[in-house]
Amino acid sequence: MKRRSKGSRNAIRRGRKPRRSAGSGILAKCIVFCVMAFAAFAVFREFQPVGSKTGQETAVQRSVGPDGAGPETEGPVQEPNASQQNVGPDGAEPEMKEPVQDSNAFQQGAVFSDMDALEAGSIFDVSGLSQPALDSFFYSEELPEEVQQRMVGSSYQENGNISLAELRYLRVLHMGFDGNTHIGELVVNQSIAEDILEIMSQLYAQSYPIEKMVLIDAYGADDERSMSDNNTSAFNYREIAGSSKLSKHALGLAIDINPKYNPYVKDSGTGELLVSPANGADYADRDGDFPYKIAEGDLCLQLFQEHGFAWGGNWNSVKDYQHFEK
């Protein structure tokens, strides 16, 4: 049995480990160095700058600027998907925006609202509007309360032949004698409402001139006053002049177009002509050449006949050149 040397015994007594060989010490240091290097690399990977891996910013990787929300990283940016929504400065999600409306549809709605608010007879600017938009301004509806108030006691009298519910209020566009687009209004029987709308739409599309088109109530339901002002109108609960028979106007089944230039003409039997309106006498002779005359070949006459209307200009005992009825 070998004895330890004195130096070894003293080292043990002093609590010191015995010396190892130089090779074992170097190996231990290498192991420690490797462990530390691995740990440092792991830390570096964890805290490396955003975008250093791929050069692209993802939806959850944002660089930081002076105020805590930094500049955008150069290069392409991947857009966030539906589940990656941004939040506002206060941490709350922003409100969902309404779908963007079609600008044409918005414009049409706004213009339609403007037209509806304007009085009949007003000039209406249609510049820039499409044909579908223009077509939408020709419409019929049940008599609004405001229209009924204008009519009752004036053009409409309580009767057993026609009710307010059987009538329709029409809004249309028409080309005035001044070359401008005007808003027109009519009251007709519901059975011919669509016919009148189609005819008026086609007349407007061809720039056929109609000077005025407001309800006859604007003239106190006085037919002579309305015709003298060359006003185009339809419903008026009245009898045929000089008789006790109801006019087709009383049922909303007739319309008079540009009456001053297309008057009612009747032979009095004494060689004189009865002309209505009186200021339309210059246009009683239909052989004359003058504007706004409804005659064979006229677009207005053609359209009304295509829709099954009879023309007063074809009557025998009297001539009512302004008049169309069904």
LOGU-17292 format. One record per residue (C-alpha): residue in three letters; residue number from 1; y, x, z. Coordinates in pm, whole numbers, plus 32768, in hexadecimal, padded with zeros to 4 digits. Example, Ala and Ser with C-alpha at 12.3 -4.5 7.8 and 13.67 -1.06 7.14 Angstrom:
<bators>
r,k,y,x,z
ALA,1,7E3E,84CE,830C
SER,2,7F96,8557,82CA
</bators>
This chain:
<bators>
r,k,y,x,z
MET,1,8000,8000,8000
LYS,2,8146,808F,7F90
ARG,3,8275,808D,806C
ARG,4,83CD,802B,8000
SER,5,84CC,813A,7FF3
LYS,6,85D7,814F,80F7
GLY,7,86DA,80E2,7FFD
SER,8,8615,7FAA,7FB2
ARG,9,85E6,7F52,811B
ASN,10,8758,7F7C,8160
ALA,11,87AD,7E99,8037
ILE,12,86CC,7D89,80BA
ARG,13,875D,7D9D,8210
ARG,14,88BF,7D84,8185
GLY,15,8869,7C4B,80B7
ARG,16,888B,7CF0,7F65
LYS,17,8799,7CBC,7E48
PRO,18,86E2,7DE2,7DC7
ARG,19,876A,7E71,7C82
ARG,20,86DD,7DFA,7B3A
SER,21,86AF,7EB8,79FE
ALA,22,87CF,7ECF,78FD
GLY,23,870C,7E07,77F2
SER,24,86DC,7CD5,78CA
GLY,25,8851,7CCA,7921
ILE,26,88BD,7CCA,77B6
LEU,27,87CB,7BAF,7764
ALA,28,8857,7ADB,787C
LYS,29,89BC,7B0D,7803
CYS,30,895C,7AA9,76A1
ILE,31,88C3,7966,771F
VAL,32,89FA,7910,77E9
PHE,33,8ADD,795E,76BF
CYS,34,8A14,787F,75DA
VAL,35,8A22,775B,76CE
MET,36,8B9A,777C,76F3
ALA,37,8BD1,7795,757A
PHE,38,8B02,765D,753F
ALA,39,8BC8,759E,7645
ALA,40,8D13,760F,75AD
PHE,41,8CA4,75A1,7452
ALA,42,8C44,744C,74D9
VAL,43,8D9A,7425,757A
PHE,44,8E43,7491,7436
ARG,45,8D80,7391,7370
GLU,46,8DE5,7280,7464
PHE,47,8F59,72C7,7459
GLN,48,8F91,7345,72F6
PRO,49,90C4,72AC,723D
VAL,50,9098,7160,7185
GLY,51,903F,7189,7016
SER,52,8FC0,72EE,703A
LYS,53,8E5E,727E,6FED
THR,54,8E97,71C5,6EA4
GLY,55,900A,71DA,6E5C
GLN,56,901A,705B,6E64
GLU,57,909C,6F70,6F6D
THR,58,8FB5,6E55,6FDC
ALA,59,9014,6D05,706B
VAL,60,8FE3,6D7D,71D3
GLN,61,9078,6EDD,71AA
ARG,62,91F5,6EE5,71B0
SER,63,92C1,7022,71DC
VAL,64,93C8,7028,72EA
GLY,65,953D,7051,72B2
PRO,66,9668,7094,7397
ASP,67,9664,6F35,7429
GLY,68,94F0,6F21,7455
ALA,69,94A9,6E8A,7300
GLY,70,94BB,6FA6,720C
PRO,71,94E3,6FDC,709B
GLU,72,93DA,6F74,6FAB
THR,73,92DE,7079,6F44
GLU,74,9305,70EA,6DDE
GLY,75,91F7,7085,6CED
PRO,76,914C,6F37,6CA8
VAL,77,913F,6E41,6DC4
GLN,78,901E,6D52,6DFB
GLU,79,90A1,6BF0,6E29
PRO,80,903B,6B3B,6F68
ASN,81,8F3C,6A28,6F43
ALA,82,8F4D,68CB,6FD8
SER,83,8ED3,6943,712B
GLN,84,8FCB,6A65,713C
GLN,85,9118,69B5,7161
ASN,86,9257,6A69,71C3
VAL,87,930F,69FF,72F8
GLY,88,9482,69D9,7332
PRO,89,9564,6AB7,740C
ASP,90,951A,69DF,753C
GLY,91,93A4,69FD,750D
ALA,92,9381,6896,748F
GLU,93,92DF,6843,7346
PRO,94,93DB,67DE,723C
GLU,95,93E8,6672,71CF
MET,96,931A,6617,70A0
LYS,97,93FB,65E6,6F71
GLU,98,93E5,64AB,6EA0
PRO,99,9353,64D9,6D44
VAL,100,9460,6537,6C4B
GLN,101,94C0,6406,6B7E
ASP,102,94D9,6413,6A09
SER,103,9649,6448,69B6
ASN,104,963D,634F,6898
ALA,105,95A2,6245,6977
PHE,106,96A8,6289,6A83
GLN,107,97C0,6276,6985
GLN,108,9735,6134,68F6
GLY,109,971D,6096,6A50
ALA,110,9880,60FB,6AA5
VAL,111,990A,6079,695A
PHE,112,9846,5F36,697A
SER,113,98DB,5F02,6AD5
ASP,114,9A38,5F43,6A4D
MET,115,9A07,5E4A,6932
ASP,116,9983,5D41,6A1D
ALA,117,9ABD,5D61,6AF1
LEU,118,9BAC,5D3D,69CB
GLU,119,9C31,5BEC,695C
ALA,120,9BCC,5B59,6810
GLY,121,9CC5,5BBD,6706
SER,122,9CEE,5D1B,6793
ILE,123,9CD6,5E48,66AC
PHE,124,9B9F,5F11,66FE
ASP,125,9B79,6084,66AD
VAL,126,9A1D,60BE,661C
SER,127,9A53,6220,659D
GLY,128,9926,62FE,65DB
LEU,129,9837,61E0,6629
SER,130,96E5,61D0,6580
GLN,131,966B,60A0,64C2
PRO,132,9573,6040,65D8
ALA,133,9695,604D,66CE
LEU,134,9769,5F6D,65F0
ASP,135,964A,5E77,65C7
SER,136,962F,5E54,6740
PHE,137,9790,5DC3,674B
PHE,138,971B,5C86,669C
TYR,139,967C,5BAD,67A7
SER,140,965A,5A49,6829
GLU,141,9630,59C1,6987
GLU,142,9639,587F,6A4A
LEU,143,979B,580E,6A87
PRO,144,9831,58E5,6B9E
GLU,145,98E3,582A,6CB3
GLU,146,9A33,58AD,6C3C
VAL,147,99F6,582A,6ADC
GLN,148,9989,56D6,6B5F
GLN,149,9ACB,56BD,6C25
ARG,150,9B93,56FD,6AE7
MET,151,9AD1,55F7,6A24
VAL,152,9AA0,54D1,6B11
GLY,153,9BB2,53D2,6ADE
SER,154,9C20,5487,69A2
SER,155,9B25,54CB,688A
TYR,156,9A0D,5435,695B
GLN,157,9A11,52D0,69D4
GLU,158,9901,522D,6AA4
ASN,159,981A,517C,69B1
GLY,160,96B5,5115,696F
ASN,161,968B,51DB,682D
ILE,162,96A0,5349,688D
SER,163,9691,53FB,69DD
LEU,164,9729,5546,6A3F
ALA,165,95C7,55CC,6A6E
GLU,166,9585,5597,68FA
LEU,167,96A9,5675,6896
ARG,168,96BC,57F0,6880
TYR,169,97DF,58E0,68A5
LEU,170,97E8,59ED,6798
ARG,171,989D,5B39,6799
VAL,172,98BE,5BF0,664E
LEU,173,998C,5CF5,659A
HIS,174,9A55,5C9E,6464
MET,175,9B38,5D58,6377
GLY,176,9C9A,5CD6,6393
PHE,177,9D97,5CB5,627C
ASP,178,9E3C,5DEB,6311
GLY,179,9D07,5EBF,62C8
ASN,180,9CB0,5EE5,6438
THR,181,9B78,5E76,64F1
HIS,182,9BBD,5D49,65CF
ILE,183,9AEE,5C9A,66D9
GLY,184,9A92,5B37,6677
GLU,185,9A02,5A14,673B
LEU,186,995D,58CC,66D8
VAL,187,98A7,57AC,677D
VAL,188,978B,571A,66AE
ASN,189,9651,564C,66D8
GLN,190,9530,571D,675B
SER,191,9464,56C2,6624
ILE,192,954C,5785,653B
ALA,193,95B8,589E,6626
GLU,194,94D7,59A4,6588
ASP,195,953D,593D,6428
ILE,196,96AE,5965,647B
LEU,197,9675,5AB6,6522
GLU,198,95BB,5B3B,63F3
ILE,199,96C2,5ABA,6301
MET,200,97E3,5B48,63CC
SER,201,9733,5C96,63EE
GLN,202,9701,5CAE,6276
LEU,203,9866,5C43,622D
TYR,204,98E8,5D4F,6319
ALA,205,9804,5E58,6283
GLN,206,989E,5E09,612D
SER,207,9A02,5E09,61BE
TYR,208,9A2F,5C9B,615D
PRO,209,9B87,5C38,61E3
ILE,210,9BAA,5B23,62E6
GLU,211,9D04,5B10,637D
LYS,212,9CC2,5A6C,64D0
MET,213,9B98,59EA,6594
VAL,214,9BDE,5953,66EA
LEU,215,9B6F,580D,678C
ILE,216,9C33,56DE,671C
ASP,217,9C8D,56A6,6889
ALA,218,9D9A,57AF,6859
TYR,219,9E48,56A2,6784
GLY,220,9E08,5582,6873
ALA,221,9CDD,551C,679C
ASP,222,9DD9,54B3,6691
ASP,223,9D2C,54E6,6544
GLU,224,9E6D,54E7,6475
ARG,225,9F0E,55F3,6550
SER,226,9DD9,56CE,6543
MET,227,9DBA,56B2,63C8
SER,228,9F2F,56F0,6393
ASP,229,9F06,5839,644D
ASN,230,9DE0,588C,6367
ASN,231,9CF4,5893,6491
THR,232,9B7F,5890,644D
SER,233,9AD0,57A6,6542
ALA,234,9997,56D3,6571
PHE,235,995A,55DE,6691
ASN,236,9A56,54CB,66D6
TYR,237,99E7,5376,6752
ARG,238,9AA6,5295,6665
GLU,239,9A80,5191,6556
ILE,240,9AAD,51CB,63E5
ALA,241,9C1A,519F,638F
GLY,242,9C61,5038,6325
SER,243,9B12,4FAF,639D
SER,244,9A50,4F59,64D6
LYS,245,992A,5034,6475
LEU,246,98E5,5170,653A
SER,247,9926,52B3,6485
LYS,248,9818,53BB,6471
HIS,249,990B,548F,6539
ALA,250,98D2,539B,665B
LEU,251,9767,540B,6667
GLY,252,97B1,557B,6636
LEU,253,970A,5575,64E0
ALA,254,9839,55CD,6409
ILE,255,992E,56EC,63E2
ASP,256,9A78,5712,6325
ILE,257,9AC9,5868,628D
ASN,258,9C30,58D7,6243
PRO,259,9CA1,5768,622E
LYS,260,9E07,57A4,61BC
TYR,261,9D91,584A,607B
ASN,262,9C6E,5756,6054
PRO,263,9D00,5602,60AD
TYR,264,9C74,54A5,60BF
VAL,265,9CE6,53EB,5F87
LYS,266,9CD0,5277,5F42
ASP,267,9D5A,519D,5E30
SER,268,9E2F,5090,5ED2
GLY,269,9DF7,4FA2,5DB0
THR,270,9F67,4FA7,5D54
GLY,271,9F61,50EE,5C9C
GLU,272,9FBD,51B5,5DCD
LEU,273,9EDB,52A5,5E7F
LEU,274,9EA7,529E,5FF4
VAL,275,9E87,5406,6063
SER,276,9E26,5481,61BD
PRO,277,9EB2,5559,6246
ALA,278,9FFE,54FC,61AD
ASN,279,A063,5669,6184
GLY,280,9F2B,569D,60AF
ALA,281,9FB8,55CE,5F90
ASP,282,9FFC,5705,5EC0
TYR,283,9E87,5749,5EC0
ALA,284,9E0E,55EB,5E65
ASP,285,9DFD,5643,5CF4
ARG,286,9CBF,5710,5CE5
ASP,287,9D07,578D,5B87
GLY,288,9E14,586C,5C14
ASP,289,9DDC,59DA,5C5C
PHE,290,9E1C,5A2E,5DC7
PRO,291,9D6F,5AF1,5EDE
TYR,292,9C7B,5A69,5FE2
LYS,293,9C05,5953,5EFA
ILE,294,9AA5,58D0,5F30
ALA,295,9A11,5882,5DDC
GLU,296,98D3,58B3,5D14
GLY,297,9868,5A1D,5D29
ASP,298,9919,5A52,5E76
LEU,299,984C,5B12,5F78
CYS,300,9895,5A18,608F
LEU,301,981D,58F3,5FBC
GLN,302,96E9,59B3,5F4F
LEU,303,967F,5A09,60B4
PHE,304,96B0,58A8,613C
GLN,305,95E9,5814,601F
GLU,306,94D1,590F,6057
HIS,307,94BE,5892,61BE
GLY,308,94A4,5726,6152
PHE,309,960C,56B4,618C
ALA,310,96BC,55B7,60AF
TRP,311,9817,560E,602C
GLY,312,9931,550F,6030
GLY,313,99B2,559B,5EEA
ASN,314,988C,54F7,5E3B
TRP,315,98D7,539A,5EB9
ASN,316,994A,528E,5DC2
SER,317,9A35,519E,5E74
VAL,318,9AEC,52B1,5F30
LYS,319,9AF5,5428,5F25
ASP,320,9AE1,54EC,6068
TYR,321,9AE4,5652,5FF3
GLN,322,9AEB,56E7,6150
HIS,323,99C3,561D,61D1
PHE,324,9851,5677,61FB
GLU,325,975B,5596,62B1
LYS,326,95E9,5574,62F6
</bators>
